[in-house]
Amino acid sequence: MSCSLKRFIPVITNNKHTLQAIIEKSLYSTATSSPNTIIVNGKEFETDSEKTNVPQNILKLTDKALHLKASHPIGILRTLIENKLNSDDHAFEVYNNFKPAVSVFENFDSLGFPKDHVGRSKSDTYYINKDHLLRTHTSAHEMFCFGNIQKKITDKPGYLISADVYRRDEIDKTHYPAFHQMEGARLWPKTEAGQKQLKKDISVLETKLNQIKNFTVIDMPYKEETNPKQKHMTKEEVQLVSTHLKRTIELIVAEVFNKKLASEGKTNEEIKSRWIEAYFPWTAPSWEIEVWWKGEWLELCGCGVVREQVLTNAGMGTNEKIGWAFGLGLDRVAMLLFDIPDIRLFWTDDQRFHEQFKENTISSFKPYSKYPGTIRDISFWVNNSIDIHENDLMEIVRNTAGDLVESVKLIDDFVHPKTGRRSLCYRINYQSMDRNITNEEINNLQDTVRANLVEQYKIELR
């Protein structure tokens, strides 16, 4: 999630009629005014001029539910993890049908996000109105799922959620405004009996891990100085919960990457992983796990001991339950497992992509064609008159050209030696995954991007 801010200078143009004509040819409207209502998955929401910023091209994605497609890479990975975690004691209730429109309370407040957290900003989040948004993570449903455990609606002590989530973000081969997460959590009574059960559960996991001979892990133990615990928990409780959490995640990593190695005939190759400290608003202490893959450490999963406030928000009493939660980005892992070179491919309707994958099978994607791309640059002068997040620029490009844009990168940051004025230049790489594009088509799109930037943010183009 990019947090850098750019400032664009306002200018007066005498060419408004020309600009408006170009803007009206845009693939998607980027006007700041909103209709009175928005429909998400058949449910109608009122909009407001202050907050509403979700465009139609993003709303169209909310009906895709790729994680529910059994032969789609996202669905294959989801099923693999669910089956592994529920292979013995079936401790996890599975939730895969939550709709993406949630309340601000569910997405942020129930998880302890500070009011000034960058994730709440319009530059990062798609707002339907001041009270509702497209969820930015599956944790938006934590309170509901923990509540089901507390109310004994389910007899399982844990849950798994898989869903599509939405964030305004940069544009490149690994980032897309919609992606998929899996979240898991498990609880135990905060009692002596609960501790005994925890120890038994840990023993089962460690026995499984000891049977996997090609998996090694570098641990990062709990440290109060750098990764403090919550006051209501003892050190022994933290140690037990975090140990069960780590062994669970390690089993997932070993299972997923051994499946990948088996698909390549490399069953004896070592899988190396390591734990590092992290921070998340809804867990403490917290960690991330990384895997050594193709010459670099790759972050796979964030996790930690659930904060008591999250549990009390779900109706549990103080000192009643303890447990852990994790969040996993399915798209990132699926790109590794299936050798997907561009995240946009997950969302294509081209059958040349979909026919390559089968339920319960990991296989490598074979590119069916490489259509040539073309590059266009856009540069402009900057000053402190208007604040705009870099994601706003990305959104204009994405709303204008859709999936014809492969990447947008800042390639020049220049300060004029005499005037002191600052200039930024972004390079837009247009490339279709499914067809050839023409210079005329791209020139029209680029003109629209430039016109929309001038119209909305009054920048001075170079």
PyMOL commands that set and color helices and strands:
alter all, ss='L'
color gray80, all
select helices_A, chain A and resi 16-23+56-63+66-68+73-85+104-107+109-111+118-120+138-150+192-210+235-263+308-313+330-338+343-347+351-354+390-404+439-457
alter helices_A, ss='H'
color red, helices_A
select strands_A, chain A and resi 5-8+37-40+43-46+92-95+101-103+132-134+158-166+178-189+215-218+271-280+283-293+296-306+321-329+374-382+386-389+405-415+422-430+460-461
alter strands_A, ss='S'
color yellow, strands_A
deselect
rebuild
show_as cartoon
